[in-house]
Amino acid sequence: MDKWLPSIPHLGSLYIKLARERFKRLSVDTTMFRRKANNANQDPENDPQQQEAKINELKAAIGPLSGPSLKYCSDACFRRYLVARNWNVEKAKKMLQETLEWRSSYKPEEIRWVVPISVMPFVLEFSICNVIGELNSVFDYFTYSPKLHTKNTKSFENQIRHLVYLLENAVLNLPEGQEQMSFLIDFTGWSITNNVPIKTAHETASILQNHYPERLAVAFLYNPPRIFEAFWKVVKYFLDPRTFQKVKFVYPKKNKESVEVMRLHFDDQNLPADFGGQGDLQYDHAEFSKMMIQDDVKTASFWGLDAAKLNGVEVAPTES
């Protein structure tokens, strides 16, 4: 018994050392937890004052603006770019500067409604967006048909220009205080023969993601080919994770649950029957064109442009 007594103090010392190490680790863990908690408390997403400070910081970083750029850069605009870059001012500044350069050369606010008879089926697709209006009083939505778009014009440059025009028009008609829309993309009838080239798809995705940030609430891909979902799983690595999470696949015949998810976002009475709703919309080309021309006047007024001089200068897509 006595021979063990000398070792007891050493054993006690070992316990003390182990206890101290454990306490150190616990202290480190507690410190990290506190830092995370502090970071969460300092997250601009949860702090309106910090958001305002970030917006002012981004304004100062961008510097003086004039013309369309000044009109474009509202507080809501600065907020969208900051959210898209997780409130990182430098990254938001770079993104916004690139958009301002793009808008300066592309001049989306100057595109006008000039539509030949050959694009009428596609016009019908967009008319649905305007006539239906609000969706559950939260988001407006934008319908798009790749099949009709490629059928009605072979000029992919004009297709992109047309899409930009429709986006600008949709944004113009959003209710005050509303920043986002839902996209309903109809792949019914899509095939490899009317597929959009990879280059065009990439350019379209780039414009949507880089120059219209935080405009997308959710995108429903209606009746896409199964191969497209597999392709999408690869494409996701090239997209912002926030954007990828907003995309939903809807299979009306094979997955009824996906249809129900879509219908949660739409007013069933206004959603067209082609998409599983009960809406019965009749398209009148003359009336719709009149509405779009009136919107062109509103667009010119918003941007401080001369509507008379711009009338007929551009474009909805044309045959080439």
C-alpha positions in Angstrom: 0.0 0.0 0.0 2.8 2.4 1.0 4.6 1.8 -2.3 1.6 3.4 -4.1 1.5 6.5 -2.0 4.4 8.3 -3.7 2.6 8.0 -7.0 -0.6 9.5 -5.9 0.7 13.1 -6.0 1.9 12.4 -9.6 -1.5 11.0 -10.5 -3.1 14.1 -9.0 -0.8 16.3 -11.0 -1.8 14.4 -14.2 -5.5 14.9 -13.4 -4.9 18.6 -12.8 -3.0 18.9 -16.2 -5.8 17.1 -18.0 -8.4 19.3 -16.3 -6.5 22.5 -17.3 -6.2 21.3 -20.9 -9.9 20.6 -21.0 -10.7 23.9 -19.5 -8.5 25.6 -22.1 -10.4 23.8 -24.9 -13.7 24.7 -23.3 -12.5 28.4 -23.1 -11.5 28.3 -26.8 -14.8 26.8 -27.8 -16.7 29.3 -25.7 -14.7 32.2 -27.3 -15.5 30.8 -30.8 -19.1 30.5 -29.9 -19.1 34.1 -28.6 -17.5 35.3 -31.8 -20.0 33.5 -33.9 -22.8 34.9 -31.8 -21.3 38.4 -32.1 -21.0 37.9 -35.9 -24.6 36.9 -36.1 -25.6 39.9 -34.2 -23.5 42.0 -36.5 -24.9 40.5 -39.7 -26.4 43.3 -41.7 -29.3 40.9 -42.7 -30.6 41.2 -39.2 -29.7 44.9 -38.5 -31.4 47.7 -40.5 -28.9 50.3 -39.2 -26.0 48.2 -40.5 -27.8 47.8 -43.8 -28.2 51.6 -44.1 -24.5 52.0 -43.3 -23.5 49.5 -45.9 -25.7 51.2 -48.5 -24.2 54.5 -47.8 -20.7 53.0 -47.9 -21.5 51.5 -51.4 -22.8 54.8 -52.6 -19.6 56.5 -51.6 -17.5 53.8 -53.2 -19.4 54.1 -56.5 -19.1 57.9 -56.5 -21.0 60.5 -58.4 -23.4 59.3 -61.1 -25.4 61.0 -63.8 -28.1 60.2 -66.5 -29.6 56.7 -66.5 -26.9 55.4 -64.1 -28.1 57.9 -61.5 -31.7 56.8 -62.0 -30.8 53.1 -61.9 -28.9 53.3 -58.6 -31.7 53.8 -56.1 -31.3 52.6 -52.5 -33.2 49.5 -53.4 -30.7 48.8 -56.2 -27.7 49.2 -53.8 -29.4 46.8 -51.4 -30.0 44.2 -54.1 -26.3 44.2 -55.1 -25.2 44.1 -51.5 -27.5 41.1 -50.8 -26.2 39.4 -53.9 -22.7 39.7 -52.5 -23.5 38.9 -48.9 -23.1 42.6 -47.9 -19.5 42.7 -49.0 -19.1 46.3 -50.2 -16.1 45.7 -52.4 -17.7 42.8 -54.2 -21.0 44.6 -54.6 -19.1 47.6 -56.0 -17.4 45.5 -58.6 -20.7 43.8 -59.6 -22.6 47.1 -59.8 -19.9 48.8 -61.8 -19.9 46.0 -64.3 -23.7 46.3 -64.6 -23.4 50.1 -65.2 -20.9 49.5 -67.9 -23.2 46.8 -69.5 -26.2 49.1 -69.3 -24.2 52.0 -70.8 -23.3 49.9 -73.9 -26.4 47.7 -74.2 -28.9 50.5 -73.4 -31.8 48.2 -72.3 -34.0 51.2 -71.4 -34.0 52.2 -75.1 -35.4 48.9 -76.5 -38.9 49.4 -77.9 -41.9 47.2 -78.8 -41.7 46.5 -82.6 -43.2 43.1 -83.1 -43.7 41.4 -86.5 -46.5 38.8 -86.9 -43.9 36.0 -86.8 -43.3 36.4 -83.1 -46.9 36.5 -82.1 -46.9 33.1 -80.4 -44.0 34.2 -78.1 -45.8 37.5 -77.4 -48.7 35.4 -76.1 -46.4 33.8 -73.6 -45.4 37.2 -72.2 -49.0 38.5 -72.3 -49.8 35.9 -69.7 -47.3 37.5 -67.3 -48.9 40.9 -67.6 -52.5 39.9 -67.5 -52.3 37.6 -64.5 -50.5 40.3 -62.4 -49.9 39.5 -58.8 -49.3 36.1 -57.5 -50.6 35.6 -54.0 -50.0 39.3 -53.5 -46.3 38.6 -53.1 -44.6 38.3 -56.4 -45.4 38.9 -60.1 -44.3 36.3 -62.4 -42.7 36.1 -65.8 -43.5 33.2 -68.3 -41.0 32.1 -70.9 -41.1 29.4 -73.6 -37.7 28.3 -75.0 -39.6 26.3 -77.7 -41.5 29.3 -79.0 -38.5 31.6 -78.6 -36.3 29.6 -80.9 -39.1 28.9 -83.3 -40.0 32.5 -83.9 -36.5 33.9 -84.5 -33.2 32.3 -85.4 -31.2 35.3 -84.3 -30.0 34.4 -80.8 -28.8 37.9 -80.3 -32.3 39.2 -80.9 -33.7 36.5 -78.6 -31.5 37.8 -75.7 -32.4 41.4 -76.6 -36.1 40.5 -76.5 -35.7 38.8 -73.1 -33.9 41.9 -71.7 -36.8 44.1 -73.0 -39.3 41.9 -71.3 -37.4 41.9 -68.1 -37.1 45.7 -68.1 -40.8 45.9 -68.7 -41.7 43.5 -66.0 -39.5 45.4 -63.5 -41.1 48.7 -64.5 -44.5 47.2 -63.7 -43.7 45.7 -60.3 -45.8 47.2 -57.5 -44.0 49.8 -55.4 -41.7 48.3 -52.8 -41.6 44.9 -54.6 -38.3 43.8 -56.0 -38.6 40.2 -57.0 -40.5 38.1 -59.5 -41.2 34.4 -60.0 -40.2 32.8 -63.3 -42.3 30.2 -65.0 -40.4 28.5 -67.8 -42.4 26.2 -70.0 -40.4 23.4 -71.6 -43.4 21.7 -73.2 -42.5 20.7 -76.7 -38.8 21.3 -76.2 -36.4 19.1 -78.2 -32.7 19.0 -79.1 -33.6 20.4 -82.5 -34.9 23.7 -81.0 -32.3 23.8 -78.2 -30.6 27.1 -77.4 -26.8 27.0 -78.1 -24.6 26.7 -75.0 -23.0 30.1 -75.8 -26.5 31.8 -75.8 -27.6 29.9 -72.7 -24.4 31.1 -70.9 -24.8 34.7 -72.0 -28.5 34.6 -70.9 -27.6 33.2 -67.5 -24.8 35.8 -67.1 -27.2 38.7 -67.8 -29.8 37.4 -65.4 -27.4 36.6 -62.6 -24.9 39.5 -62.9 -27.2 42.4 -64.1 -30.5 41.6 -62.5 -29.4 40.4 -59.0 -32.1 39.5 -56.5 -34.9 39.9 -59.0 -35.6 36.2 -58.9 -37.9 34.9 -56.1 -38.3 31.4 -57.5 -38.0 29.8 -60.9 -40.3 26.9 -62.0 -39.0 24.8 -64.8 -42.3 23.3 -66.1 -42.2 19.9 -67.9 -38.5 19.9 -68.6 -36.8 16.8 -70.2 -35.3 14.6 -67.6 -31.8 15.0 -69.1 -32.1 18.7 -68.3 -32.3 18.0 -64.6 -29.1 15.9 -64.8 -27.4 18.7 -66.7 -28.6 21.2 -64.1 -26.8 19.3 -61.4 -23.6 20.0 -63.3 -24.5 23.6 -64.0 -25.1 24.4 -60.4 -21.4 24.5 -59.7 -21.2 27.6 -62.0 -24.1 29.4 -60.3 -24.4 31.3 -57.1 -25.8 28.9 -54.4 -28.6 31.4 -53.6 -29.7 31.3 -57.2 -29.5 27.5 -57.5 -31.8 27.0 -54.4 -34.5 29.1 -56.1 -34.9 26.7 -59.1 -37.7 24.1 -58.9 -38.5 21.3 -61.4 -42.2 20.6 -62.1 -43.3 17.4 -63.8 -47.1 17.6 -64.4 -47.5 14.0 -65.4 -44.9 12.1 -63.4 -44.6 14.1 -60.1 -47.9 15.5 -58.8 -46.1 16.8 -55.7 -44.0 19.1 -57.8 -47.1 20.6 -59.3 -48.6 21.2 -55.9 -45.4 23.0 -54.8 -45.8 25.3 -57.9 -49.4 26.0 -57.2 -48.6 27.2 -53.7 -47.0 30.2 -55.4 -49.8 31.0 -57.8 -53.4 32.1 -57.8 -55.1 29.0 -59.2 -57.9 31.0 -60.7 -55.5 33.1 -62.7 -53.0 30.4 -63.6 -53.6 29.2 -67.2 -55.0 25.7 -67.7 -51.8 24.8 -69.6 -50.0 25.0 -66.3 -52.6 23.2 -64.2 -54.6 26.2 -63.2 -58.2 27.3 -63.9 -57.4 30.5 -65.8 -58.8 31.0 -69.3 -56.9 33.9 -70.9 -57.6 35.1 -74.5 -54.9 36.8 -76.3 -55.7 39.9 -78.4 -52.6 41.0 -80.3 -53.8 44.5 -81.1 -54.8 45.2 -77.5 -51.6 43.7 -76.1 -49.4 45.7 -78.5 -51.3 48.9 -77.5 -50.5 48.1 -73.9 -46.8 47.6 -74.6 -46.6 50.8 -76.6 -48.1 52.6 -73.6 -45.5 51.0 -71.4 -42.8 52.2 -73.8 -44.0 55.8 -73.2 -43.9 55.1 -69.4 -40.4 53.7 -69.8 -39.2 56.8 -71.6 -40.8 59.0 -69.0 -39.2 57.0 -66.2 -35.7 57.3 -67.7 -36.1 60.9 -68.9 -36.0 59.9 -72.6 -37.8 61.4 -75.5 -40.4 58.8 -76.4 -41.1 60.4 -79.8 -37.5 60.1 -80.9 -37.1 56.5 -79.6 -40.4 55.2 -81.1 -39.7 52.3 -83.4 -36.0 52.4 -83.1 -35.7 48.9 -81.6 -36.8 45.7 -81.4 -38.7 42.8 -80.1 -37.0 39.9 -81.9 -37.2 39.9 -85.7 -36.5 37.2 -88.3 -32.9 37.2 -89.6 
